[in-house]
Amino acid sequence: MAAPTSPQPPLDFSHHFSRVTKGRQANSLKKFYRFFAIPGIGNLAGGLPNATFFPYDTLEAQTARPDRWQPSPNEPSNITRKLDSTSLETPDTSAASHITVPHLAAVTDPLQKIDLTTFLQYGLVEGYPPLFSFVRQFARETLHPNVPYLNGPEVILSCGNTDGYSKVIQAFTNEWTPGRDWVRERESILCEEFAYLSGIQASQPKGLQVVPVKIDTQGMLPSGPGGLEDILANWDERTGKRPHLMYTVTIGQNPTGSLLPLQRRKELYAICSKYDVLIIEDDPYFCLQYPSVPNLEAAARGVPLPRDPEVHTLPKKSGFPFIDSLVPSYLQIDTDGRVIRLDTFSKTIAPGCRLGWITAQPAIIERILRITEASTAQPSGFVQAMVAELLIGDQPAKVEFMRKNRAEQKAFRGWKVDGWVRWIEGLRGSYERRMTRIDWAVISKTEMYNFDWPRGGMFVWVRMCFDSHPLASQVPGPEISSTFWVYLTQEPNLLLVAPGQTFCPTPEIAAEEGWKFFRLCFAAVEEKDVELCSERFAHAVATFWTIKSKKELEDINDGFYDG
Amino acid sequence: MAAPTSPQPPLDFSHHFSRVTKGRQANSLKKFYRFFAIPGIGNLAGGLPNATFFPYDTLEAQTARPDRWQPSPNEPSNITRKLDSTSLETPDTSAASHITVPHLAAVTDPLQKIDLTTFLQYGLVEGYPPLFSFVRQFARETLHPNVPYLNGPEVILSCGNTDGYSKVIQAFTNEWTPGRDWVRERESILCEEFAYLSGIQASQPKGLQVVPVKIDTQGMLPSGPGGLEDILANWDERTGKRPHLMYTVTIGQNPTGSLLPLQRRKELYAICSKYDVLIIEDDPYFCLQYPSVPNLEAAARGVPLPRDPEVHTLPKKSGFPFIDSLVPSYLQIDTDGRVIRLDTFSKTIAPGCRLGWITAQPAIIERILRITEASTAQPSGFVQAMVAELLIGDQPAKVEFMRKNRAEQKAFRGWKVDGWVRWIEGLRGSYERRMTRIDWAVISKTEMYNFDWPRGGMFVWVRMCFDSHPLASQVPGPEISSTFWVYLTQEPNLLLVAPGQTFCPTPEIAAEEGWKFFRLCFAAVEEKDVELCSERFAHAVATFWTIKSKKELEDINDGFYDG
């Protein structure tokens, strides 16, 4: 065993920055901010409106208590039956707190000052101090206590992960135009063979080449044909620069629902380190990991329970058994400082937040801060105020707070880190139970389709066996597939699912493999409808497989195009 | 007089789009949205969390009534005394409404549905329907009823004007790197000789050359040396492409406080049309126009009152005398469709909103929508919900609303367009009175500094006459200027002002002219401090001009660098 070494500073990755990003400079007006703190100073410098003129005197909300949802077990090694499968969950909205962001808070500590005078004024690019410091501490001490490089990572708030990804791409890629720029200058980005493509598609007009890496049920393959090492070792420079970026969703992978274990992470990371690839880890579902699934799936399929569950041992603990039980981020093995992680409140609070954060080594965060100054400036103060008040809570010095009786004061407290962890733990429980309500176990034994139960996230990735369809010899597979998609939307099936082609990084994958898959999301529909929809799906497949004439297929599409 | 012609479609400006912007395509997942509306459809397609799991049961606020602030006259032709100069304004916060955004609203009309199930879920890129339609109608019918091209402009919400500017620059400029790209490909942007540079500086790393246009007390000069025509007609293509973009703040120009009259607009627009320049009109202060100023200033200076005030006659009226009295946007004379206007709620609601909108011809808005999909996705649902509830208000069908008594129901109504116009009219009144509290009339007659009273916005642009300083022959002007800036921050002066160099688009202007100016903002300090600060400034100048030894100047800077 190697002797423990003292932490080293992260590597210098400035050679990865784009030309534009290298040239960015700090906003010249920002240098005056330090003078704002001179006592009694008359600030005629900033172009700020007066807070008196904000038309909001308070912002308020009824909010859930952190224990609204029931957690599921962290280590359900002996669970072989569905969790709570007989009762639907209804929230106890009577157990709620009322939170208030006042116009002016009496506290002077900027880390505690949550008021409209601050949060509705121009703010710091990295975030208003109370929320920024909460998120920073949560990222550094709770989510990622093991980041190996010296002094750990820095964070900056983002407007959600689409925005975060867009800024990271700005930071690390140059525009490239076919016919104008040298092919050898074309940049590339690695991603999973089936991937969440909204961000990637958005960066394709910049000339970025997308390079898929083969996956299995755990995620990217480190070795073997089409695996990461294979692609990087055998890269043909005549087609463009070897990829220096990887985009990956490792937990509840979208669309396949897989979970990348620690051991596999280490193998992939070592290859990225060898070939100098930066890792963009987009992790919206980090808390939605379903440890009950391996056993439940085995039980449903009537196969032996899996032995030796994956172990995720890391030296430092977060202090929260739930967090410690989760597969860790790439950050926790990031000796080089090459991981840029994207977090969002979209799945843990609400997508409408448009609020998240980016975690990476400080020199990278500094460049992203410059990009933020030049674009979004900061996430809206409205969402920052409401989330800060929810997570951090009213401070005892507030006049309104002191007027309340003791019981009310207790109810008014913010969630704090404990409450936040309890909330996401409850969310995991709810989504895990919801997922296990899918009633397809028996049907997955048929020849018509198959799937792995998702190990995390919100999606089931269904592989259709269209070659077993009665018309398979007469109608091309992709045509049967698109007709089946239309068939699903029609009476009595009434189901909307996402076609596999949507998740194919290249036209080749779409043509060869994409049409065989559909992604089904079990998160958005009402819980009572999860079973209903899965039954509808099973029924639709069964009836679709009874279709024996091409005319019937054509009629389905006719109805579609008329509508 | 020419016969009125029927409206023509806007011109095609696709040749202005950047290479990346031309290549953008619609998000491939968005095409499924139309299926979401099928009755009874089980939506397993979108990767949406369930609204049940949002931890907010309501969002609420105490909000001002629209008549909180007193308007000032629209046509104060006979005003020669300061407005309300003896009493400070204090808001009547008891006259407030309580607004509530419920978790689920009973209304089905998407234009009226303001609830958390909608606004905290993923939304449409252009904005959630109720707020988007309010803003669109306000822009098309109230603010700009005269846009001359066929069918008028389109709008899209932005995350404020920094974000809006960043997107417009993405739409219309290509990256350019010195030493790598041909000089002839370098793009340029026109702006005022003294300008708000945050956005422009942010786009300089993209290689964009900044080209200043000479200004006078009204704004850009159409003709004469350094005027717009002079620059464009005599452009030297060897230094890069002739500018195809203009960035301009025409109302309450930042930093000079000028107001570009309609006649001047027409002259500048004709030149832009002749040389195919797109106009980016950044207009955060559109409602802060101060018609009392010409008379007040003349009275204070003891000169004859100005005759023949500028007239802004346009054929269609908004229905609001206040709006009709304002200098109109470039949009209202935009026959070609070459104006891209940036609006923000930063100065009319609060900067922390990070919410605004872009108005331009539909084909331009469509490209900006594609850029938005790939970056911010949408402004936060929290601010959209709170602003929608403020402006549009609770709908009668809501259960909570029906439970209230009649008086409460009245108090709960949203502002509607009438209320919104009344609010910004009151804001204008408050800022106009606040500005006239500046007590410099008599001092402006001295030789030490001079300025024009601002015709709009939040700033006074003060020109210092450092050549009248006792040490002018021994110490370079820029050095006296920077020492004076430090002197202002020290006891007993305690003033922070923005140095003129901060607003200089080129190093040459900064070196030759910038150091002679300071920008003073009267908006941010408390109203009672406006007079105090102006007195402090006058006193600081007077005492600074008594300094007769270089040693004293050096001592001032010493203290600064120690601090």
Interface residues (C-beta under 8 A of the other chain):
Chain A: R19 V20 T21 K22 G23 R24 Q25 N27 S28 L29 F32 F35 F36 I38 G40 I41 G42 N43 L44 A45 G46 G47 L48 P49 N50 A51 T52 F53 F54 P55 Y56 D57 T58 L59 E60 A61 Q62 T63 A64 R68 W69 P91 T93 A96 H103 L116 F119 L120 Q121 Y122 G123 C159 G160 T162 D163 S166 N174 E175 T177 R180 Y196 L197 S198 G199 Q201 A202 S203 Q204 P205 K206 G207 N254 S346 K347 I349 A350 P351 G352 C353 R354 L355 E373 A374 S375 T376 A377 Q378 P379 S380 G381 F382 V383 Q384 A385 M386 L390 W423 L427 S430 M458 F459 T489 L494 L495 L496 V497 A498 T502 R519 L520 C521 F522 A523 A524 V525 E526 E527 D529 L532 C533 R536 F537
Chain B: R19 V20 T21 K22 G23 R24 Q25 N27 S28 L29 F32 F35 F36 I38 G40 I41 G42 N43 L44 A45 G46 G47 L48 P49 N50 A51 T52 F53 F54 P55 Y56 D57 T58 L59 E60 A61 Q62 T63 A64 R68 W69 P91 T93 A96 H103 L116 F119 L120 Q121 Y122 G123 C159 G160 T162 D163 S166 N174 E175 T177 R180 Y196 L197 S198 G199 Q201 A202 S203 Q204 P205 K206 G207 N254 S346 K347 I349 A350 P351 G352 C353 R354 L355 E373 A374 S375 T376 A377 Q378 P379 S380 G381 F382 V383 Q384 A385 M386 L390 W423 L427 S430 M458 F459 T489 L494 L495 L496 V497 A498 T502 R519 L520 C521 F522 A523 A524 V525 E526 E527 D529 L532 C533 R536 F537
